[in-house]
Amino acid sequence: MIHPEYQRRAYLQAMGIDVWLPRDADEPEDSAADTVLADNLGWDELKLCVSECTRCGLSTSRTQTVFGVGNKNATWMIIGEAPGAEEDRCGEPFIGRAGHMLDEMLRAVGQDRKSVFIANILKCRPPNNRDPKPNEALKCRDYLDRQIALVRPSIILAVGKFAAQKLLGSDDAFEQMRGQARDINGIPLVVTYHPANLLRSPSQKRKSWSDLCLAQGLVAAAVE
Ligand code: URA
């Protein structure tokens, strides 16, 4: 059940009306940020819930949350690690150099950032580019699960070791996770290199290309 207060705020926001809250406003009863689960939320409510999230300490250092962008009915869903400095500033995932590399990867499979949906495991930037902490990923998880359930993509591309491990609930080494079709909740998932990694090690592009071909084959099989 969606708490009526969150529903009210989502409607007001959708109508373009600013929602002003007193600085010391209490969270609505039984909906302390920790306990509002995203399971049944629609897009607007989910986005609002994320934007107000205080589930972990990253809420105190972020400029803004980075919800995700793209086609809400996408065939391809791309999932990365966490926003970096530029994403924190602009509110959009994968901009900057890694974003351009991701654009190239998408172009190689006939997609672009408008046709796919792009999200991250974390919706907030870890300060000083430190690695995300396990409890941050845990607390953010149901937001991503809800995004996946709403998009219902035919393929998930997990870019980088952190995203792959968190999505698959695995501690396996990166190379063990890539190169084969995986599955979460019935959705095929392919693990590939993080675009930032391809910028550092262009020689991995060949392997990344074979991951993208694998993903493309799974999409083709899904629509047959
Ligand atoms: N790296 C990520 O994993 N996600 C972003 O949004 C940007 C860089």
Residues whose N, C-alpha, C, O or C-beta is under 5 A from the ligand:
A	BS01	URA	G80 E81 A82 P83 G84 E87 P93 F94 A98 N120
